[in-house]
């Protein structure tokens, strides 16, 4: 497979859907102008609501979601693949889905993934309860791209290593982790977990992120990362603000890493002996 250019869009999404869509349009064009053939955006691309009620009130049906409409149109016109990290798609009157979309260069949805693991956590800096707003997903997703298979995940999924092992065994050579990590957890865990997922599976990791202060008073960590299969950080957007980072991806690097350390071939069944 040929090398290609990957761009990550780092955003500071607020609770104004139209404003976020306008920002996304400019960012997609910036990424394309930089030569990107695959562009990835963060979790909550379309909206980061002020609270649960705000999020639910502004969640859109999939068929008419303006972020999806923009991404599909841009992909078709520019001949580029786009990963929308996630948007909020109305599920029912009480909750929505945190859904990631992979859009092909023809403008069609190639795959979608609903975030499986809900961020329900009580941390020193605040309490979070995603399950109050979102319906959790129930299926792992590996999607075909021109450059190999992409395993799709979202944010808090990063802490569940077994999911990534499953994706890698299903053929994924790239792993997407669009996110809106908090600053304290990002400082402590973001880089080390993303590099670990890349190293453990000999896979590229693409992790576009939210950054800065949002309408709900939450601060996100930024540092959108592209990590190579051997664990090198190829691009880091930092935490100064929104922007676009680009790196060249060599699919052959996956085969080289997995040949050097063939741990995926060394998985063995075992039993637990509890004394």
N, C-alpha and C positions, 0 to 999 in steps of 0.2 A: 504494500500500500504506500502511496505517496505521502510525503510530509504535507502538513496544512497549517494554516494560521487560525488560532483560537483566540477569541476576545472575551473577556469578562467585563460586564457592566456593573460597577459599584453604584448603588443608589441611596438616596435619603428619602424614601417614600413617606408621604404624609397621609392625611385622611381626606384629601381632595383627589378623587379618581381622575378627573379631567386633567389636572395639573400633572399627575404622575404619568399619564398617557403622553402628554406633550413632552415631558422630560425623556421618556423612553424613546420617542421618535427621534429626538436629537441624538441620543446615545447610540441607537442602532446605526444611524448614519455615520457617526464618528467611528464606530467600530468597523463598519464596512469600508470607509475611506482608508482605514489603516490596513486593509487587505484581508480582514477576517473572513473565513469561509464557514465558521461555526461561531455563533455569538450566544453567550449565556448570561442570563439576568438573575437577580437574587430572589429569595423567598419574599413574598408580599410585594411583588413588583407593582401591582396595581393599587394597593391600598395597605396602609398600616393604621388601622382605626384607633380612635381615641380610647375606646373601650369596647366591650362585647356588643352592646346595643348599637354602637356606631358601625362596627364591622358588619353586623347582620343587616342593618338597614341599607348598607351600600353594596353588599354582595350582589353579583349579577348572574343571570342565567348564562350558561355556557354558550348558547346559540347566538347571543347578542353581546357578549362581553367585549368591551372596547379594546382591552389589551390583546385579546386573542385575535380580534379583527385586524388590528394594526400589525401584529406580528405575522399573521398569515399573508397579508397584503405585501408587506415589506419583503418577506422571504421569496414570494413569487416574483416580484418585480426585480429583485436584486440577485436572485439565484443563490441564496445563502440559507444555511440551516440555522435555526434559532431554538434554543432551549429557554423557555419562559420558566424561571425558577419556581414560582408558584403564583397563582391568583386565587381569589376567593369565589368559589362557584356555589350558588345557592343549592342546598340539598333539600331543605324543608323549611317550615316556618320558624324553627328554633335553632337550626345549625346550618353551617355550610361546609364545603370541602376545601382543604388546602391542597390544590392540585397543580402539578407540574406538567408542562406540555413540551413535547419535542415536535418541531415543525420542519418538514422537509423543504427542499429548495423549490418544490412545486407549489408550496403554500398549503399543502394538506397536513393534517395532524398525523404524524407517524406513530406517536405513542403518548400516553398520559399516565401519570402516577399520582395516587393520593397518599399523602403523608401517613405512614403507619403509626409511628410513635408520637404520642401527645406529650407536650412539654408541661407536665403538671409537677411543679417543683416549688418548694419553700426554701428560698435562699436568704442569706443575710441581708441582701440588698433588695429583696422583694419576693412576692408570691406570684406564681404563674399557673393558670389553669386553662390550657388550650382545649381540653375536652368539653368545656362549657360552651365553646364557640364552634368547634369543628367535629365532624364525623371522621373517625380514624379509617384509614385505608386497610385493606385486607389482602393485598397481593403485591408481590415484588415484581419489578418490571425490568426487562433487558430489551433494548431496542436496537435495531440495525441502523447503522449510519454508513456513509461511504468510506469511513476510516476505521471501522471496527464496531463492536457492540458496546453500547452505553448502558450501564446500570444506573437507574434513576433513584435518588433518595432526596430527602429534604431535612436540613438543619438537625434537629434532635436525634434523627436516625443515626447520626454520626457516632453516637455513644453505644450503638448496638452492633458490635463487630460481626456477629453471626450473620447479619443481613448481608454484609459486604462479602463474606465468604461464600454465601449462597449465590450472589450475583456473579462473582468471579468464576465459580464452578459452572455457572450457566453460560459462560463465554464472554463476560464483560471484560473489556480491556481499558475502558474509561469508566470512571465513577463520578457522577455529578452530586454535589452537596450544596445547593443554593441555600443560603441561610440568613438569619437575622439574629446572630449571637449577641447576648448582652455583653457589656464591656468587662465585668468581672470574670465571667466564665470564659470569654474570649481570651483575655490576658492569660488565664491559667491553662486553658486546654486547646484552643483553636489550632494553633500550629502543630502541636505535638500529635493530636488525634488525626489531623488530615495527613500528615507525613506518615503516621503509622499505618493508616488505611492504604496508602500508596505502596509502602514497603511490604506490608503483609501479603499483598496480592499482586505485586509487580504490575501495577496499573497506574495510568494517569488519573489524577484527581483534579476536577475543576470545581471550584468553590466560590462562586460570585456571592457577594455579601451586601447587606445593608450597613450604613455608617451614620453616626451622628445622633442628634436629638430628634425625637419624633413626637407626634401629637399626643401620644399617651404618656409622655414624660420619660419614656424609656430611651436609653442611649445604647446604640449598637456599635459593635467593635470594628467593623470594616475589615481591612486586610483580606480582600478577595485574593485567593491563592490559586495558582496553577502549580501542581506538584508532579514531578516525573516519577516513573516506576521505581527508580533507585532511591527516591526520597528527596531529590534536590528541588528546591523552590525555584521555579522558572520565572514567576512573576508574583509580586505582592503589591497590591494597590495602596497599602498603608491605611492610616486612619484620619488623614487630613480632610477628606470629603469625597463626594461623588467623582467618578471618572471612569476611564476605560484602560485596561491593560491587555497587552497582546503578547503571545508567545508562539513560537513554532513548535508543532507537535510532530514527533516521528513515531509512527505506529510500530516500527521495527524495534524501538527501544523496549517495548513490552516483551517481545519474544526473547530479547537478550537478557533482560532482568529475570525472566522466569526460567531461562535455561541455566543461568548462573546460580540461582536459588530456587529450585523447583519444589517449593513447599506445598503448592497446590496439588502436586502429585503424591505428596507424602502424608496427606490426611489419612488417618486410620480410625476405625471404630474402637471404642473402648468403654469399659464399665467403670462405675464409681464404687469404690469399696469404702463404705462408711463404718467406722469402728464405734 
